[in-house]
């Protein structure tokens, strides 16, 4: 029952209606069963063009909509419309819904109040159907000075405008008035800005105050762009700010989150903490209980529904935080997922109304992780930030923390950079940063960041304090690291509640990947990787991303590490390595470098490319068999060496302009080899390498170009590297036989299709070629047979003019085989290396030295 007022136009454009409604009362209008609002602006087809003409403007000003049965005002297809100074009171469903349009509109929504936006008693509860005080599905001309108070669901659901991703003050004029969400379940819900990924632009959220909301103050779910929050404040919410992004392209590196002029308040004077006499014994008190007071410390959030009405409608506390531990969290570090959980970003639901409808029961609550990790790199940049009213014991033993991670963000958490931070004196030291083990809500589908779990999202998380204001150390480029990850810090780091503060220790992110290999695609499990710092012998571990069972999604093979520049590290993996490796060192400072040593359990030869271009031959500083050395931290980006005895591959990674968006990406291709080590009665300076190559190639009937001498060491050099003692005038020689690259590999199978809605891998299994491996096994068998009958020794003696005293080792690479990778596109060439005169970390003047321990 009820009535409906419709203002609209016909689909052929012949009729175009307008209205100027001022000081009108709409009382108990709307039709719930038919989903008709009290007032409907509905322009069909060609009439939308007429409604955009100057004489097609309409206005709703200072009207009252009371007890509307199915929404108060709905706008479809309108362009020139002003909705200002109205009051929406006790509205069932959404008070004001501006529907979607193909283009932006000049609708102005200014100075309205939506008070008590309620769920209709007959609303179905089998699925989550959101409503809001203001549901702005299109980008509109103006949204300012509105208040959403007392919504039992969302205060504002808005389609954000797109702007440039500017750090700090972007020069925009001061806002005339902010929008305010108070006493809702979710204060501000930001819809995705673009249909597909558009990380080069920022969804702009500007001028919002969200306080005393039972779940979250400001959130976005499945956001497809970068994001900028400017001139916003959150206070007294269960969770202040939680941003979840849907970036299915794993190679994305330009994603950013910009925060400027942000205030994050915990429990202010607007919140109460009940005394024991105001709580029932069940709640830990001694009195009869005061429902109004008790409700102030309990969250309300929509959870994993499916038969549980309280979880479907948010009748209980179903956030990702453990309600037995936390009362509030100010900010979650932003999270990027490879899958979408809402109908706008996923094809799983054909009908997408409202635009934030979840596609499956298990994807909830809103801030819960879905799918595996997304973008390769992202970072958040904070400027002009104030934190106030935070304490470990916020109320009756429940904690509040200003900054923490989402307990379900188990794959990656990206660097956050803070500048110009103010901690009010009401922000206790024990309530500022919480980077410790966190189990989260018992209903969470993942709990790998809890004690005993294995969670890169926590273990490799770090914050950067650019000016010393966040840590209050005054030291520029300081870091904040998890209290559970001392291995990425230093002994000088100061232990604080929930974190370490490391003054002047700037950390940078390193990302390792096996291009194109999904965790389930090869049947191989690479397991945990170990990163060991040589200077102080500290170690950290990376497990990599997890898959997902709610919406099945396979993780890519990747590992992330927080590294300190100007240090040497050993990277160890404990299984047979993949054929191709990708390394990104995310620093744009060319004075910052790290030396990475990859331990290879078997012999390989490596080909190095930077941005898809092979590095010059002289970048292999271990390639000179007679005068090898290890790379130094002062060397250019990409300089490398392989130590065949230690079986470590060393490479320099240096910061450069554009590195935060992928410049300087290093790819390593491992070539399987047959490696031989022998000692000959010839001094190293008299050793005839070319003759050796010719004779061995003749013996094995292979192309001489496949034989590479990787090391010729004197007696003293062998002893210095910890090898066995040799006789005088004796040399230790190591050479490798490379695979026959002229053999035609089999055609790779088509890669598996990613699951609907994104996710999945980026290519076929990128591993070793079975044909080449088989041929190398034949070569190894031939060498072994010729050694057994002394034919090999005779050929070598003939070449070098001295007897072969001993053949120490004949090793062929024994790895899993699959198919070759796709070739990357070529970028600019590299500069020639500069070789500084002074030695650096681990430089021994020999390929055999400096391998170090920590393996």
C-alpha positions in Angstrom: 0.0 0.0 0.0 1.0 3.6 0.2 1.5 6.1 -2.7 4.1 6.9 -5.2 4.9 10.3 -6.9 6.7 9.8 -10.2 8.5 12.5 -12.2 10.0 11.2 -15.4 10.1 10.9 -19.2 9.2 8.5 -21.9 11.7 6.3 -23.6 11.1 8.1 -27.0 11.9 11.4 -25.4 8.6 13.0 -26.3 7.6 13.6 -22.7 10.1 15.0 -20.2 8.7 15.9 -16.8 10.1 18.3 -14.2 9.2 19.2 -10.6 9.9 22.0 -8.2 9.0 20.6 -4.7 9.5 22.9 -1.8 8.3 22.5 1.8 6.2 19.4 1.0 5.6 16.6 3.5 5.6 13.0 2.1 4.1 10.8 4.9 4.1 7.0 4.8 4.5 6.9 1.1 6.1 4.1 -1.0 5.1 0.5 -1.8 7.4 -2.1 -0.1 6.3 -5.2 -2.0 6.7 -3.4 -5.4 9.9 -1.6 -4.2 8.5 1.8 -5.2 9.9 4.8 -3.2 7.8 7.8 -2.1 9.3 10.0 -4.8 10.8 8.6 -8.0 12.6 10.6 -10.7 12.6 8.1 -13.6 13.8 9.2 -17.0 13.8 6.4 -19.7 15.7 6.2 -22.9 15.9 9.4 -24.9 14.2 11.4 -22.2 17.5 11.4 -20.3 18.9 13.9 -22.9 15.9 16.2 -22.4 16.3 16.0 -18.6 19.8 17.3 -19.1 18.7 20.5 -20.8 18.4 23.7 -18.8 14.6 23.6 -18.9 14.7 20.0 -17.6 16.0 20.9 -14.2 14.1 19.8 -11.1 14.4 20.6 -7.4 13.4 19.0 -4.1 14.0 21.5 -1.3 13.2 21.5 2.4 10.7 18.6 2.2 10.1 16.0 4.9 9.8 12.3 4.1 8.5 10.5 7.1 8.2 6.7 7.5 8.7 6.0 3.8 7.9 2.3 3.3 10.4 1.5 0.5 12.8 4.4 0.3 12.1 8.1 0.2 13.6 9.4 -3.0 15.0 7.4 -6.0 16.7 9.0 -9.0 17.1 7.2 -12.2 18.3 8.9 -15.4 18.1 12.4 -14.1 20.8 14.9 -14.7 19.9 18.5 -13.6 18.4 17.9 -10.1 18.9 19.6 -6.8 18.1 17.7 -3.6 18.8 20.1 -0.7 17.7 20.8 2.9 15.4 17.8 3.2 14.8 15.5 6.2 14.3 11.8 5.7 13.0 10.3 9.0 12.4 6.6 9.8 12.9 5.4 6.2 12.6 1.8 5.4 15.3 0.8 2.9 17.4 3.6 1.4 16.5 7.2 2.1 18.0 8.7 -1.1 19.2 6.5 -4.0 20.8 8.1 -7.0 20.9 5.2 -9.5 23.6 4.5 -12.1 24.0 6.3 -15.4 26.3 5.9 -18.3 27.8 9.3 -17.7 28.3 11.7 -14.7 25.4 13.9 -13.6 24.9 17.4 -12.3 22.7 16.1 -9.4 23.4 18.1 -6.3 22.8 16.6 -2.9 23.4 19.3 -0.2 22.4 19.8 3.4 20.1 16.8 3.8 19.5 14.7 6.9 18.7 11.0 6.9 17.7 10.0 10.4 16.9 6.4 11.3 17.2 4.5 8.1 15.8 1.1 9.0 15.5 -2.5 7.8 11.8 -3.3 6.9 10.4 -6.0 9.2 9.4 -8.0 6.1 12.8 -7.6 4.4 14.2 -11.1 3.3 17.1 -12.2 5.4 18.4 -15.1 3.3 21.0 -12.8 1.6 22.7 -9.5 2.4 20.8 -6.7 0.7 22.4 -3.4 1.8 20.6 -0.1 2.2 21.9 3.3 3.1 20.9 6.8 4.2 22.5 8.0 0.9 23.2 5.6 -1.9 24.9 7.6 -4.6 25.5 5.0 -7.4 26.7 7.6 -10.0 29.2 10.4 -9.8 27.3 13.5 -9.1 27.9 17.2 -9.2 28.0 17.8 -5.4 27.7 15.9 -2.2 28.2 18.1 0.8 26.8 19.0 4.2 24.6 15.9 4.6 24.1 13.8 7.7 23.3 10.1 8.0 22.4 9.2 11.5 21.1 6.0 13.0 21.2 3.8 9.9 20.9 0.2 10.9 23.1 -0.5 7.8 25.2 2.0 5.9 25.3 5.8 6.2 26.7 6.8 2.8 27.3 4.5 -0.1 29.1 6.6 -2.8 30.6 6.3 -6.2 33.9 8.3 -5.8 35.2 10.8 -8.3 38.5 10.1 -9.9 41.5 12.5 -9.4 45.3 12.5 -9.8 47.1 10.5 -7.1 48.8 13.5 -5.4 50.8 13.1 -2.2 50.1 15.7 0.5 48.1 18.8 -0.2 46.6 18.8 -3.7 45.7 22.5 -3.7 41.9 22.0 -3.8 39.7 24.7 -2.3 38.4 24.3 1.2 35.2 22.3 1.5 32.0 24.2 2.2 30.7 21.5 4.5 31.5 17.9 5.3 29.2 14.9 5.2 28.7 13.2 8.5 27.8 9.6 9.3 27.1 8.8 13.0 25.5 5.9 14.7 25.3 3.7 11.6 26.7 0.2 11.2 29.1 1.3 8.4 29.6 5.1 8.1 30.9 5.5 4.5 31.0 2.6 2.0 33.0 3.6 -1.1 32.0 1.8 -4.3 34.6 0.8 -7.0 35.6 3.7 -9.1 36.1 1.9 -12.4 34.6 -1.2 -14.0 38.1 -2.6 -14.6 41.5 -1.8 -13.0 42.5 1.9 -13.1 45.3 2.2 -10.6 46.8 5.2 -12.4 43.9 7.3 -11.0 42.8 7.8 -7.4 39.3 7.4 -6.1 38.8 10.5 -4.1 37.1 10.4 -0.7 37.1 14.0 0.7 35.2 15.7 3.4 33.7 13.0 5.6 33.3 12.7 9.4 32.4 9.1 10.5 31.9 8.5 14.2 30.3 6.0 16.6 29.6 3.5 13.8 29.2 0.0 15.1 31.4 -1.7 12.4 33.5 0.7 10.3 33.8 4.4 9.8 35.1 4.4 6.2 35.6 1.4 4.0 35.9 0.3 0.4 35.5 -3.2 -0.9 36.7 -4.4 -4.3 38.1 -1.0 -5.1 39.6 -1.1 -8.6 41.6 2.2 -8.5 44.2 3.8 -6.3 42.7 5.9 -3.6 43.1 9.3 -1.9 41.5 10.2 1.5 41.6 13.9 2.2 40.1 15.9 5.0 38.4 13.0 6.8 38.0 12.1 10.4 37.0 8.9 12.1 36.2 8.6 15.8 34.7 6.0 18.2 34.1 3.4 15.5 34.8 -0.3 16.0 37.2 -0.1 13.0 38.0 3.4 11.7 39.4 2.9 8.2 39.5 -0.4 6.3 40.4 -0.4 2.6 40.2 -3.6 0.5 41.2 -3.5 -3.2 40.5 -5.8 -6.1 43.6 -5.8 -8.4 43.7 -9.1 -10.3 46.7 -8.2 -12.4 49.6 -9.5 -10.5 52.1 -7.3 -12.3 50.5 -4.1 -11.1 53.0 -1.8 -9.3 51.5 1.7 -9.6 48.8 1.2 -7.0 48.9 3.9 -4.2 46.8 5.0 -1.2 47.2 8.6 -0.3 46.1 9.9 3.1 46.2 13.6 3.8 44.7 15.7 6.7 43.3 12.6 8.4 42.2 12.4 12.1 41.9 9.0 13.7 40.3 9.0 17.2 39.6 6.0 19.4 37.4 6.2 22.5 36.6 9.9 23.0 34.3 11.4 25.5 31.4 10.5 23.2 31.9 6.8 24.2 31.2 5.3 27.6 32.8 2.4 29.4 30.3 0.6 31.7 31.4 -0.1 35.2 31.0 -3.7 36.7 27.7 -2.6 38.3 26.3 -1.8 34.9 27.1 -5.3 33.4 25.4 -8.6 34.0 27.5 -11.5 35.4 27.5 -13.0 32.0 29.3 -10.0 30.6 31.8 -10.0 33.5 29.9 -7.6 35.8 28.0 -7.8 39.0 24.9 -5.8 38.3 21.7 -6.1 36.5 23.0 -4.6 33.3 22.2 -1.5 31.3 21.5 -2.4 27.6 22.2 1.1 26.4 25.6 1.2 28.1 26.5 -2.3 27.1 25.8 -1.6 23.5 28.4 1.1 23.4 31.2 -1.4 23.7 29.9 -4.1 21.4 30.3 -4.0 17.7 27.6 -4.8 15.2 28.6 -6.1 11.8 27.3 -8.3 9.0 29.0 -11.6 9.0 29.2 -14.9 7.1 25.5 -15.4 6.6 23.7 -18.5 5.4 20.8 -19.2 7.8 22.0 -17.1 10.6 19.7 -14.0 10.6 21.9 -12.2 13.2 24.9 -12.4 10.9 22.9 -11.5 7.8 21.5 -8.3 9.3 24.4 -7.4 11.5 22.6 -8.2 14.8 25.9 -9.4 16.4 29.6 -8.6 16.3 30.9 -10.3 13.2 33.9 -8.2 12.2 37.4 -9.8 11.5 38.6 -8.6 14.9 38.4 -10.9 17.9 35.5 -9.3 20.0 37.0 -10.9 23.2 40.3 -8.9 22.6 39.6 -5.7 20.7 37.1 -2.9 21.2 38.5 -0.7 18.4 41.1 -0.4 15.7 41.8 2.9 14.1 43.3 1.9 10.7 43.9 -1.4 9.0 46.8 -1.5 6.6 45.2 -1.7 3.1 44.7 -5.1 1.5 44.8 -6.1 -2.1 43.0 -9.2 -3.3 43.0 -11.0 -6.7 39.3 -11.8 -6.6 36.1 -9.7 -6.3 33.6 -10.5 -3.6 30.8 -8.0 -4.8 28.6 -8.3 -7.8 30.0 -5.2 -9.5 33.4 -6.9 -9.9 32.4 -10.5 -10.3 30.2 -12.2 -12.9 28.8 -14.7 -10.4 25.6 -12.7 -9.9 23.6 -11.7 -12.9 21.4 -9.2 -11.0 23.5 -6.5 -9.2 21.2 -4.5 -7.1 22.3 -2.9 -4.8 25.8 -2.5 -6.3 27.5 -4.0 -3.2 25.7 -7.3 -3.1 28.1 -10.1 -2.0 28.4 -13.0 -4.5 28.6 -15.8 -1.8 27.9 -16.2 1.9 31.5 -17.0 2.9 33.0 -13.8 1.5 31.7 -11.7 4.4 32.3 -9.7 6.5 33.1 -6.8 4.2 36.8 -6.5 5.3 37.6 -10.2 5.1 40.2 -11.4 2.6 38.9 -13.0 -0.6 41.1 -14.8 -3.1 44.9 -14.7 -2.9 47.2 -11.6 -3.0 46.9 -9.1 -5.8 49.2 -6.4 -7.1 53.0 -7.0 -7.0 53.6 -3.6 -5.3 51.6 -0.9 -3.6 52.3 1.6 -0.8 50.4 4.0 1.4 51.6 7.5 2.0 50.4 9.5 5.0 50.8 13.2 5.6 49.3 15.5 8.2 47.8 12.8 10.4 46.6 13.0 14.0 45.9 10.1 16.3 44.2 10.5 19.7 42.5 8.5 22.4 44.1 5.1 22.1 45.0 2.6 24.9 45.7 -1.0 25.3 43.2 -1.2 28.1 40.4 0.8 26.6 37.4 -0.6 28.5 37.2 -3.6 30.9 40.2 -5.3 29.5 39.3 -4.7 25.8 42.1 -3.2 23.8 42.1 -0.4 21.2 45.0 0.2 18.8 45.5 3.1 16.3 47.2 1.1 13.5 47.3 -2.6 12.9 46.9 -5.2 10.1 43.7 -6.9 9.1 43.9 -10.4 10.7 42.9 -12.0 7.4 45.5 -10.1 5.3 47.8 -13.1 5.4 49.5 -12.8 1.9 51.0 -9.3 1.7 50.9 -6.0 3.5 52.5 -3.2 1.7 54.7 -0.4 3.1 53.1 2.6 4.7 55.1 5.8 4.7 54.2 8.4 7.4 55.1 12.1 7.4 54.0 14.9 9.8 52.2 12.7 12.3 50.8 14.1 15.6 50.2 11.7 18.6 47.9 13.4 21.1 48.7 12.9 24.7 45.6 10.8 24.9 47.2 8.2 22.6 49.0 5.9 25.1 52.2 4.3 24.0 50.7 0.8 24.3 47.7 1.7 22.0 49.6 3.1 19.0 50.8 0.2 16.8 49.7 -3.4 17.0 51.9 -5.6 14.9 51.8 -8.8 16.8 50.2 -12.2 16.4 46.5 -11.8 15.9 43.9 -14.6 15.6 41.0 -12.4 14.7 37.3 -13.4 15.0 36.7 -17.1 15.6 34.5 -17.2 12.5 37.3 -15.9 10.2 38.1 -18.4 7.4 41.9 -17.8 7.9 43.9 -17.4 11.1 47.5 -17.8 9.8 48.6 -14.6 11.5 47.9 -16.1 14.9 50.6 -17.5 17.1 52.0 -20.6 15.5 50.9 -19.5 12.0 52.9 -18.6 9.0 51.9 -15.2 7.6 53.9 -12.9 5.4 51.3 -10.3 5.9 52.6 -9.9 9.4 56.2 -11.3 9.3 57.4 -9.0 6.5 55.2 -6.0 7.3 57.0 -2.6 7.9 56.1 1.0 8.2 58.4 3.9 7.2 58.7 7.0 9.3 60.1 9.5 6.9 60.7 12.4 9.4 60.7 10.7 12.8 57.2 12.0 13.8 55.4 8.6 13.7 58.0 6.9 16.0 58.7 10.1 18.0 62.4 9.4 17.5 63.1 12.5 15.4 65.2 10.3 13.1 64.4 10.4 9.4 63.8 7.2 7.5 63.0 5.2 10.6 61.1 1.9 10.5 58.4 0.2 12.5 58.5 -3.6 12.4 56.4 -6.4 13.9 57.2 -7.4 17.5 57.2 -11.0 16.2 59.9 -10.3 13.4 63.1 -9.1 15.1 65.0 -10.7 12.3 64.3 -7.9 9.9 65.4 -5.3 12.4 68.7 -4.5 14.2 69.9 -4.7 17.7 69.4 -1.0 18.1 65.7 -1.3 17.5 63.6 -0.3 20.5 61.0 -2.8 21.7 57.6 -1.2 22.3 54.2 -2.6 22.9 53.2 -4.4 19.7 56.1 -3.4 17.6 59.8 -2.4 17.3 60.8 1.2 16.5 64.1 1.3 14.5 65.5 4.8 14.4 67.2 5.6 11.2 66.8 2.1 9.8 64.9 2.5 6.6 63.6 -0.8 5.2 62.8 -1.6 1.5 60.7 -4.3 0.0 62.2 -7.1 -2.1 59.8 -9.3 -4.2 60.9 -12.6 -5.6 58.7 -14.5 -8.1 58.7 -17.5 -10.3 57.1 -16.0 -13.3 53.9 -17.7 -14.4 53.9 -20.6 -11.9 50.9 -21.1 -9.7 51.2 -22.9 -6.4 49.1 -25.8 -7.7 50.2 -25.8 -11.3 53.4 -27.8 -11.1 52.6 -30.1 -8.3 55.8 -28.7 -6.6 55.8 -26.9 -3.3 58.6 -24.4 -3.0 58.1 -24.0 0.7 59.5 -21.3 2.9 62.5 -19.2 1.8 65.1 -18.0 4.2 66.7 -14.5 4.0 69.9 -14.3 6.1 71.8 -11.0 6.7 75.5 -11.5 6.7 76.4 -8.5 8.9 74.6 -9.6 12.0 73.4 -13.2 11.1 69.8 -12.3 11.5 67.3 -14.4 9.5 63.7 -14.0 8.3 61.4 -16.3 6.5 58.8 -15.9 3.8 56.1 -18.5 3.1 54.4 -16.8 0.1 50.7 -16.4 -0.7 47.9 -18.7 0.2 45.1 -19.8 -2.1 41.4 -19.5 -1.1 38.7 -22.0 -0.6 35.6 -19.7 -0.5 36.1 -18.6 -4.1 38.8 -21.0 -5.3 41.9 -19.1 -6.3 45.5 -20.3 -6.8 48.3 -18.2 -5.5 51.4 -17.3 -7.6 54.8 -18.4 -6.5 56.2 -15.3 -4.8 58.0 -14.3 -1.7 58.4 -10.9 0.0 61.2 -9.6 2.2 61.8 -6.4 4.2 65.5 -5.6 3.6 67.9 -3.0 4.9 69.9 -1.3 2.1 73.6 -1.5 1.9 73.7 -5.0 3.3 74.5 -8.4 1.9 71.9 -11.2 2.2 71.8 -14.9 1.5 68.6 -16.2 0.0 68.0 -19.9 0.4 65.2 -22.1 -0.9 65.2 -25.7 0.1 63.8 -27.4 -3.0 64.8 -27.6 -6.6 64.5 -24.1 -7.9 62.4 -23.1 -10.9 64.0 -22.1 -14.2 63.1 -18.5 -14.1 63.2 -15.9 -11.3 62.0 -12.3 -11.1 63.4 -9.8 -8.6 62.1 -6.3 -7.8 64.0 -4.1 -5.3 61.6 -1.3 -4.5 63.8 1.7 -3.9 64.2 4.8 -6.1 67.4 5.9 -4.3 70.4 4.9 -6.5 72.6 5.1 -3.4 70.8 2.2 -1.9 71.8 -1.4 -2.9 71.7 -4.9 -1.6 73.8 -7.9 -2.6 71.8 -11.0 -2.8 73.3 -14.5 -2.8 71.1 -17.3 -4.0 72.0 -20.7 -2.8 71.6 -23.4 -5.6 71.7 -27.0 -4.4 72.8 -28.0 -7.9 75.1 -26.4 -10.6 73.5 -24.0 -13.0 74.5 -21.3 -15.4 72.5 -18.1 -15.1 71.4 -15.6 -17.7 70.7 -12.1 -16.3 68.4 -9.5 -17.8 67.3 -6.1 -16.5 64.0 -4.8 -17.8 64.0 -7.6 -20.4 67.4 -6.7 -21.8 70.4 -9.1 -21.2 73.1 -7.3 -19.2 76.5 -6.8 -20.9 79.0 -9.6 -20.6 81.3 -7.5 -18.3 78.5 -7.4 -15.7 79.5 -11.0 -14.9 82.5 -10.1 -12.6 82.9 -13.8 -11.9 83.1 -14.7 -15.6 86.8 -14.2 -15.9 88.1 -17.6 -14.9 91.5 -16.2 -14.1 90.6 -13.1 -12.1 87.1 -13.6 -10.7 85.6 -11.6 -7.8 82.3 -11.2 -6.0 80.0 -8.2 -6.7 80.4 -5.2 -4.4 77.7 -3.0 -3.0 79.1 -0.1 -5.1 78.6 -2.0 -8.3 75.8 -1.1 -10.8 72.5 -2.8 -10.8 72.7 -6.3 -12.3 76.4 -7.0 -11.7 76.6 -10.6 -10.8 78.9 -13.7 -10.3 78.4 -17.4 -9.7 80.6 -19.3 -7.3 80.6 -22.9 -8.6 82.1 -24.2 -5.4 79.8 -22.5 -2.9 77.0 -22.9 -5.5 75.9 -19.4 -4.8 74.8 -16.8 -7.3 75.6 -13.2 -6.3 73.8 -10.2 -7.8 73.6 -6.5 -7.0 70.2 -4.9 -6.8 70.3 -1.1 -6.8 67.6 1.5 -6.4 66.7 3.6 -9.5 64.1 6.1 -10.7 60.9 4.3 -11.5 61.7 1.2 -9.3 58.4 1.7 -7.4 56.5 1.0 -10.6 58.8 -1.8 -11.9 61.9 -0.2 -13.4 65.0 -2.2 -13.0 63.2 -5.6 -12.8 65.8 -8.4 -12.8 65.0 -11.7 -14.4 67.3 -14.7 -13.9 67.1 -17.7 -16.2 68.7 -20.9 -14.9 70.3 -23.2 -17.5 70.9 -26.8 -16.4 74.5 -27.9 -16.9 76.9 -30.8 -16.5 79.6 -29.5 -14.2 83.1 -31.0 -13.9 85.8 -30.2 -11.3 89.3 -31.5 -11.8 92.9 -30.8 -10.8 95.7 -30.7 -13.4 99.5 -30.5 -13.0 99.8 -27.2 -14.7 100.2 -23.7 -13.1 97.1 -21.5 -13.4 99.0 -18.9 -15.4 100.0 -21.5 -18.0 96.6 -23.2 -18.3 95.3 -23.4 -22.0 91.6 -23.0 -21.8 90.8 -22.9 -25.5 92.6 -26.2 -26.2 90.7 -27.8 -23.3 87.4 -26.7 -24.7 88.3 -28.0 -28.2 89.4 -31.4 -27.1 86.5 -32.0 -24.8 84.0 -30.9 -27.5 85.6 -33.3 -29.9 85.4 -36.1 -27.4 81.8 -35.5 -26.7 80.8 -34.5 -30.3 79.2 -31.3 -29.2 79.5 -27.6 -30.2 82.5 -26.0 -28.4 80.4 -23.0 -27.6 78.5 -25.1 -25.1 81.6 -25.5 -22.9 82.4 -22.7 -20.4 85.3 -22.6 -18.1 84.0 -21.0 -14.9 87.0 -21.2 -12.6 90.8 -21.7 -12.7 92.3 -21.5 -9.2 95.8 -21.7 -7.9 96.8 -23.8 -5.0 96.7 -20.8 -2.7 93.3 -19.7 -3.9 91.8 -23.2 -3.3 93.2 -23.2 0.2 91.9 -19.7 0.9 88.4 -20.8 -0.1 88.5 -23.8 2.2 89.2 -26.4 -0.4 91.5 -29.4 -0.3 95.3 -28.9 -0.4 96.8 -29.2 -3.8 100.4 -29.9 -4.9 102.7 -27.1 -6.0 102.2 -26.0 -9.7 98.7 -27.5 -9.6 95.5 -25.9 -10.7 91.8 -26.6 -9.8 89.6 -26.2 -12.9 85.8 -26.1 -13.1 83.9 -26.0 -16.3 80.3 -26.5 -17.3 78.6 -28.0 -20.4 75.5 -26.1 -21.3 72.3 -27.5 -22.8 71.8 -27.8 -26.5 69.5 -24.9 -27.2 69.1 -25.8 -30.8 66.9 -28.7 -30.0 63.2 -27.9 -30.6 61.3 -27.9 -27.3 57.7 -29.3 -27.4 54.9 -26.9 -27.7 53.7 -25.8 -24.3 50.1 -26.6 -23.4 47.6 -23.7 -23.1 47.6 -22.2 -19.6 44.6 -22.9 -17.4 41.9 -20.3 -17.5 41.7 -18.1 -14.4 38.6 -18.6 -12.3 35.7 -16.3 -13.0 36.1 -12.8 -11.5 39.8 -12.6 -11.8 42.7 -14.3 -10.1 44.7 -17.1 -11.5 48.2 -17.2 -12.9 49.9 -15.1 -15.5 51.1 -17.7 -17.9 52.1 -21.3 -18.4 54.4 -23.2 -16.1 57.8 -21.6 -16.4 60.2 -24.4 -15.8 62.9 -26.5 -17.4 62.8 -28.0 -20.8 62.6 -31.8 -20.7 64.3 -32.3 -24.1 67.4 -30.3 -23.0 67.5 -32.1 -19.6 67.4 -35.5 -21.3 70.3 -34.6 -23.7 72.4 -33.3 -20.7 71.9 -36.7 -19.0 73.3 -38.4 -22.1 76.3 -36.0 -22.1 76.9 -36.7 -18.3 76.8 -40.5 -19.0 79.3 -40.1 -21.8 81.6 -38.1 -19.7 81.4 -40.6 -16.9 82.2 -43.5 -19.3 85.2 -41.6 -20.8 86.5 -40.9 -17.3 86.2 -44.6 -16.4 88.3 -45.7 -19.4 90.7 -42.7 -19.0 89.8 -41.3 -22.4 88.7 -38.0 -20.8 91.9 -37.6 -18.9 94.0 -38.2 -22.0 92.1 -35.6 -24.0 92.5 -33.0 -21.2 96.2 -33.8 -20.7 96.8 -33.4 -24.4 95.1 -30.0 -24.3 96.7 -28.5 -21.2 100.2 -30.1 -21.5 100.0 -31.6 -18.0 98.5 -34.7 -16.4 95.1 -34.9 -14.9 95.7 -35.6 -11.2 92.0 -36.0 -10.2 88.5 -35.6 -11.4 86.6 -34.5 -8.4 83.0 -34.0 -9.5 80.7 -34.7 -12.4 77.3 -33.3 -11.7 74.3 -32.8 -13.9 71.4 -30.6 -13.0 68.6 -32.8 -11.8 65.5 -30.7 -11.8 61.8 -30.9 -12.7 61.0 -30.2 -16.4 58.2 -28.5 -18.1 58.1 -25.8 -20.7 60.0 -22.6 -21.6 58.8 -19.1 -20.6 57.4 -16.3 -22.8 60.0 -13.7 -23.8 59.6 -10.3 -22.0 59.5 -7.1 -24.1 62.9 -5.3 -24.6 63.6 -2.0 -22.6 66.5 0.5 -22.6 70.1 -0.8 -22.6 72.3 -0.8 -19.5 75.3 1.4 -18.6 78.8 -0.2 -18.5 79.8 -1.3 -15.0 82.3 0.7 -12.9 84.7 -1.4 -10.8 85.7 0.5 -7.7 89.3 0.0 -6.4 88.3 -0.8 -2.8 86.8 -4.1 -1.7 83.4 -4.4 -0.2 81.2 -6.9 1.6 82.5 -10.4 1.1 85.0 -9.5 -1.7 87.7 -12.2 -1.6 89.4 -11.6 -5.0 88.3 -15.2 -5.8 85.2 -16.8 -6.9 85.5 -19.3 -4.1 85.5 -16.9 -1.2 82.9 -14.9 0.6 80.1 -17.5 0.2 79.5 -17.3 3.9 77.2 -19.3 6.1 73.6 -18.8 6.9 72.6 -21.3 4.2 
